[in-house]
Every structure is written in C-alpha cells, then in structure tokens.
Amino acid sequence: MSSLRRRAEWLPALLVGVACATAAEIAIGVLLYAGTGLMRSLSTVLVVEAAALAIGLWSAPGPGPRLVSRIRLRWILCLASFLAAASYATSWSALGELGDTAIGQGFGLAIMAALPLYTCGTVLGGMSTASLTDGRGARAGPGAAAAVGAAMGFAVTGLMLPRSPVPSFLLIGCLALLSLGGMMYGVVLGARPHIEVKAVRAATALPVRVEDRRLSEDGLASRVLLEAGHVRRAIGLSDVSAVIPWDVAVGRRFMPPLEASWRVLVVGGGASPLPRMVMREHPTGSVHVLERLGDVVELGRDHFETGLEVGSTERSFVAVGNLDDLIEGLSGSYDLVVVDGAALESLGGAGGLSVRAKAALRQRVSARGVLVWGPHSDPATEAVDGWSMVALTRPCVGDEDEVLLVAGRQAALPPTDLIEGFRALGGGVAAT
C-alpha cells in the first residue's frame, strides 16, 4: 500500500493541472467570442488568468503546524470555485444576453477564469510546501505533474469544447477530477508525519533537535533526535511492540556471565541506550562513552532516558570532544567496542574517523573482544584489516535495512547468529 501511495503522489497535481488548463481554455473560448463588449481582447483574458494563477501560488499556505488542514481547506475552496464556474457557464448558455453586456462578461472573467485559476494556484502552492517540508525528507514537487496535466487539459478541451452543447459539462468533469484528486491527496497527507519540535539546541554549527512525529493514518508515533538533519536516535511512542535497538541487541549477545568483569566502549554514544543496558543488566559492567556534542548527551538524557551525564561515575564515564583525540587518549582494553555510525553521518560517514583513530580503536579491543560498527555500515570501507569479519543485516519498516559489521581477532570472533533479528549478509564470516 505504501509503495502504491508513493507511485501515485504525482496524480493529484496532474488532475489539478488538467482542471486549471480546462478552466482557462473554456474561459478564453466563451469570453472571447461573447459578442461586442469588454472581453474582445485575448490579451485581457490571458493577463487576468495568469495573474490569478500567480496570486494563488503566492498566497499558498507556508510551513506551519496546521499546514495539512490549510491545504485541505484550499482543496474545498477549489471545488467551490469550479462549482461556481460551472453554474455561471450554465447560466451563460441558458441566458444568451448574459454575455452581451460588459457587466456579464466582467463577472464571467472573474468567476470562470480568475477564481478557478487562483484556487488551483493556491492548491499547487500548498502541495509544493508540503513536499518540501515533509518530515521524511524533501520530496518531488507538483510542478512537473501539473504541467503535464495542463497540457492534457488543453488538448482535451480543444477537442471537446466545440462538440459540447454546454461548456459547463467540461467544468463539471473538472469537479469530478478534483474530487478524485482530493481524495487521493488526502491519503498522501495521511502518510505525512505531524511534527512537534520538543527541544532545539542551535548554539553550534550543527544544530541538534528532538521531534515527535505522528502519522495520522495509523496512529504511529516516534521521537527522533536529529543532528543537522541526520537521525541520531529514534524510539517509538506507540503501544506497538518496539524493536530492540541494534546496539542493545549487540550488547546482550556479547555480555559475559554476570560474575565476570565487562568493559564496554561506545564511540558516538551520547544518545545510545547501550550504556543504560550495561549498567542495569550486568552488576559489575562499566561503560565508557565518547561523544562529539554535549547537546546530544543532554537531549538524550532529557528525552530518551539515557541517564548519561558528562563526567564520571562509579561505573560510567562520558567524555565530549573531538572523537579522534578522545580515542587516541584512551587507555586499557575493552571487551566490547561499539561505533555508532549515526554520530559520524554529519562528518561524512566512516571517514569522519581518521585512520589513526581507527587503528587506536583496534588496539583497545581485548584479546577475546569484539568491535562492532552500525547501524548502517559499509563493509567495503569499514573493514578491519587482519581480523575476521561478518556483516549482519536486519530489515527495518519504512527505512533502509540496518547493517552491522562485527570484527574480532581471527581465533576469537564468537558466533553472531544469536544477535536478535539479524542474519548474515552475503554468506557469513569472511577473513581478511
């Protein structure tokens, strides 16, 4: 259903384009040949139509919390304008003298030409705003589809208008097309997330914010932590059973017996749920978190219940700064090293860590320890030379699949088939 909806997103704009062109050509055909009077100038009709369309585009609803309801109101106004145009065109055909007077032609220009094109313009402008501000990322605007629809409208009207006994029949057809387009676009708007910004930290060059996103069509809701537009963490707010986060699944798989010591390092883990899991589920486990931005640590604690604070406690240590410097300043070894690739997205991905820092990370993995990259790893660029590796994948609804790269010394890499929801990608372990 979602794929069908994505393929049909262009259709409402095409139908609006058809209706817009049909109204424009009918107005020209009716008004231009109405007899002696005000509208004997083709330029006059075209200027009014173009100006009405431009004013509609200019006055379209802008971004805001009530954008969806304002677009729906524009659709209703568009339908009402075509109903008025059809009614006036019917009166024009029934009362021949209506088109013989300057007043009648002036009303015809306003009702059959200006009003429909103005409302079509404001609908298309609202659709453009919605496509640019979609919480799932900017989407294709309605311009191309509307232009194709306009060409179709001109062609169909040119064929049908001379054969139609009453021009209003074509406008009534436009009403039906707009009603269909409105219902289809309602489905598209239903899939649009409603976004409520919970917190913003814009003091640095990379602003960080927390958003609550809700889908009206199915009631699903999520909370998202964004850094410069890149998702750092997302959690569900609905009653639907939540998927275990990838890093928590990794931690539970490699957690040793409770009586054994366990040291965990999380690179880019300022909003990660893994440190909280380590301290809750292992009585002696300790966790060391390296994070680039203090705002991520703060918002993660306030809105995602990470429980992290910059500094040290009995079993945790959180440091903020340049990751390369923090990694090179580490001492001792760790049984599990997790690199959260989401923290590197704004730096260009895995290349955000220097070669020297990656080498230092490998040196910090204990003899039987494991190094894990996630959640969207590229085994070709994040491979660990001289170690055994396995790439794992887990499908995600509405998003790209999660891909983990698990690496360990050749004789020490434990089985990875018990990481919840993940399966081997491309045939399992490959030694390099």
Buried (B, 14 or more C-beta within 10 A) or exposed (E): EEEEBEEEBBBBBBBBBBBBBBBBBBBBBBBBEBEEBBBBEEEBBBEBBEEBBEBBBEBBBEEEEEBBEBBBBBBEBBBEBBBBBBBBBBBBBEEEEBBEBEEBBBBBBBBBBBBBBBBBBBBBBBBBBBBEBBBEEEBEBBBEBBBBBBBBBBEBBEEBBEEBEBBBBBBBBBBEBBBEBBEBBBBBBEBBBBBEEBBBBEEEEBBBBBBBBBBEBEEBBBBBBBBBEBBBBBBEEEEEEEBBBBBBBBBBBBBBEEEEEBBBBBBBBBBBBBBBBBBEEBEEBBBBBBBBBBBBBBBBBEBBEBBBEBEEEEBBBBBBEEBBEBBBEBEEBBBBBBBBBBBBBBBEBBEBBBEEBBEBBBEBBBEEBBBBBBBBBBBEEBBBEEBBBBBBBBEBEEEEEBBBBBBBBEEBBEEBEEBEBBEBBEEEBEEE
